[in-house]
Amino acid sequence: MHRITLLGRPGCHLCDDARQVISRVAGDLGVPWEEVDIDSSEELREKYWEMIPVTLVDGVQHDFWRVSEDRLRAALSG
């Protein structure tokens, strides 16, 4: 089964947008998802600071800045 991870931080308006798309797609497809605050880890903050929100599918980077609903659905359907 696939798993989606949203990397973001509080106060990020793009993260709010990404959260809505991911929640909708995950709900429609029955895919679990989680959100991780990049401020919880120095490594995450250094790696993703300028890219948030970042979407991972099965631990692999899928999107950053904006989440394409169509692209996310396609990745989870394969």
DOPADREN-189505 format. One record per residue: residue number from 1; residue in one letter; x, y, z of N, C-alpha, C in turn. Coordinates in pm, whole numbers, plus 50000, padded with zeros to 5 digits. Example, Ala and Ser with C-alpha at 12.3 -4.5 7.8 and 13.67 -1.06 7.14 Angstrom:
2
<r 1 "a" <51319 49431 50780> <51230 49550 50780> <51320 49670 50780>>
<r 2 "s" <51285 49775 50708> <51367 49894 50714> <51290 50003 50787>>
***
This chain:
78
<r 1 "m" <50083 49882 50000> <50000 50000 50000> <50088 50125 50000>>
<r 2 "h" <50045 50226 49929> <50118 50353 49923> <50099 50433 50051>>
<r 3 "r" <50189 50529 50071> <50180 50622 50184> <50228 50759 50137>>
<r 4 "i" <50155 50863 50175> <50189 51000 50140> <50242 51071 50265>>
<r 5 "t" <50349 51147 50246> <50402 51230 50353> <50410 51373 50302>>
<r 6 "l" <50355 51465 50380> <50363 51607 50350> <50465 51671 50444>>
<r 7 "l" <50570 51728 50387> <50670 51800 50465> <50638 51947 50456>>
<r 8 "g" <50620 52011 50570> <50585 52152 50571> <50622 52215 50703>>
<r 9 "r" <50557 52328 50731> <50578 52396 50860> <50458 52484 50887>>
<r 10 "p" <50435 52517 51013> <50323 52604 51049> <50336 52741 50982>>
<r 11 "g" <50222 52797 50943> <50220 52930 50884> <50250 52934 50735>>
<r 12 "c" <50265 52820 50673> <50297 52810 50530> <50165 52797 50452>>
<r 13 "h" <50129 52903 50377> <50002 52898 50305> <50002 52795 50193>>
<r 14 "l" <50115 52770 50131> <50122 52666 50028> <50103 52527 50091>>
<r 15 "c" <50148 52514 50216> <50129 52387 50288> <49980 52364 50314>>
<r 16 "d" <49908 52471 50345> <49764 52460 50365> <49696 52412 50237>>
<r 17 "d" <49736 52467 50123> <49681 52424 49994> <49714 52278 49967>>
<r 18 "a" <49839 52240 49990> <49883 52102 49967> <49806 52005 50056>>
<r 19 "r" <49785 52044 50181> <49713 51960 50276> <49572 51930 50226>>
<r 20 "q" <49506 52028 50168> <49370 52007 50116> <49369 51908 50000>>
<r 21 "v" <49465 51924 49909> <49472 51833 49793> <49504 51691 49840>>
<r 22 "i" <49604 51678 49926> <49645 51546 49973> <49532 51479 50051>>
<r 23 "s" <49466 51554 50136> <49356 51499 50214> <49245 51447 50123>>
<r 24 "r" <49213 51522 50021> <49107 51482 49927> <49148 51355 49850>>
<r 25 "v" <49268 51354 49795> <49314 51239 49716> <49328 51116 49804>>
<r 26 "a" <49390 51133 49920> <49410 51019 50011> <49276 50962 50056>>
<r 27 "g" <49181 51051 50084> <49049 51005 50124> <48977 50930 50014>>
<r 28 "d" <48986 50981 49893> <48921 50916 49778> <48980 50778 49751>>
<r 29 "l" <49112 50766 49766> <49181 50642 49729> <49208 50550 49848>>
<r 30 "g" <49176 50596 49969> <49201 50514 50087> <49349 50497 50119>>
<r 31 "v" <49427 50601 50091> <49572 50596 50113> <49604 50672 50242>>
<r 32 "p" <49682 50612 50332> <49719 50683 50454> <49818 50796 50423>>
<r 33 "w" <49811 50902 50507> <49907 51010 50489> <49940 51071 50624>>
<r 34 "e" <50053 51136 50628> <50099 51202 50750> <50163 51334 50713>>
<r 35 "e" <50171 51421 50811> <50236 51550 50792> <50353 51560 50889>>
<r 36 "v" <50467 51606 50839> <50587 51620 50920> <50634 51765 50912>>
<r 37 "d" <50655 51825 51028> <50705 51962 51038> <50855 51959 51015>>
<r 38 "i" <50904 52031 50913> <51048 52028 50885> <51130 52088 50999>>
<r 39 "d" <51067 52167 51085> <51139 52223 51199> <51166 52118 51307>>
<r 40 "s" <51112 51999 51292> <51134 51892 51389> <51270 51826 51372>>
<r 41 "s" <51339 51859 51263> <51467 51795 51234> <51558 51893 51160>>
<r 42 "e" <51678 51909 51209> <51776 51996 51142> <51800 51948 50999>>
<r 43 "e" <51808 51817 50981> <51831 51760 50848> <51717 51795 50751>>
<r 44 "l" <51594 51778 50796> <51479 51813 50710> <51476 51962 50679>>
<r 45 "r" <51503 52043 50780> <51501 52188 50760> <51606 52230 50658>>
<r 46 "e" <51726 52178 50670> <51833 52213 50575> <51802 52166 50434>>
<r 47 "k" <51748 52046 50423> <51724 51986 50291> <51604 52048 50218>>
<r 48 "y" <51498 52081 50293> <51372 52118 50228> <51327 52262 50251>>
<r 49 "w" <51403 52342 50326> <51361 52476 50364> <51302 52557 50249>>
<r 50 "e" <51367 52560 50136> <51323 52644 50023> <51227 52572 49929>>
<r 51 "m" <51186 52452 49963> <51102 52372 49874> <50963 52346 49929>>
<r 52 "i" <50936 52378 50056> <50809 52338 50115> <50690 52405 50048>>
<r 53 "p" <50580 52335 50041> <50559 52200 50090> <50619 52097 49993>>
<r 54 "v" <50665 51989 50050> <50721 51878 49971> <50632 51757 49995>>
<r 55 "t" <50595 51691 49888> <50514 51570 49896> <50602 51449 49865>>
<r 56 "l" <50597 51352 49954> <50668 51225 49932> <50563 51117 49911>>
<r 57 "v" <50589 51029 49818> <50506 50910 49799> <50597 50791 49824>>
<r 58 "d" <50561 50714 49924> <50642 50598 49964> <50786 50638 49995>>
<r 59 "g" <50804 50757 50055> <50935 50803 50097> <51019 50869 49989>>
<r 60 "v" <50965 50878 49867> <51038 50937 49755> <50974 51070 49719>>
<r 61 "q" <51057 51172 49699> <51003 51304 49665> <50920 51298 49539>>
<r 62 "h" <50799 51352 49548> <50706 51349 49436> <50682 51490 49379>>
<r 63 "d" <50655 51586 49467> <50628 51724 49427> <50687 51820 49529>>
<r 64 "f" <50702 51946 49491> <50734 52051 49587> <50668 52180 49542>>
<r 65 "w" <50649 52273 49634> <50579 52400 49619> <50430 52381 49597>>
<r 66 "r" <50391 52312 49494> <50249 52289 49465> <50227 52139 49442>>
<r 67 "v" <50109 52093 49481> <50074 51953 49461> <49975 51945 49345>>
<r 68 "s" <50011 51869 49244> <49921 51845 49132> <49831 51727 49169>>
<r 69 "e" <49702 51755 49179> <49609 51648 49215> <49611 51535 49113>>
<r 70 "d" <49613 51568 48985> <49614 51466 48881> <49742 51381 48888>>
<r 71 "r" <49855 51447 48906> <49983 51375 48913> <49990 51285 49037>>
<r 72 "l" <49937 51334 49149> <49936 51254 49272> <49846 51132 49256>>
<r 73 "r" <49728 51153 49198> <49638 51039 49175> <49703 50934 49084>>
<r 74 "a" <49771 50981 48979> <49836 50888 48887> <49946 50809 48957>>
<r 75 "a" <50024 50874 49042> <50131 50806 49114> <50077 50701 49210>>
<r 76 "l" <49962 50727 49268> <49905 50635 49365> <49823 50523 49299>>
<r 77 "s" <49790 50540 49173> <49712 50439 49102> <49801 50334 49036>>
<r 78 "g" <49929 50365 49027> <50021 50273 48957> <50082 50171 49045>>
***
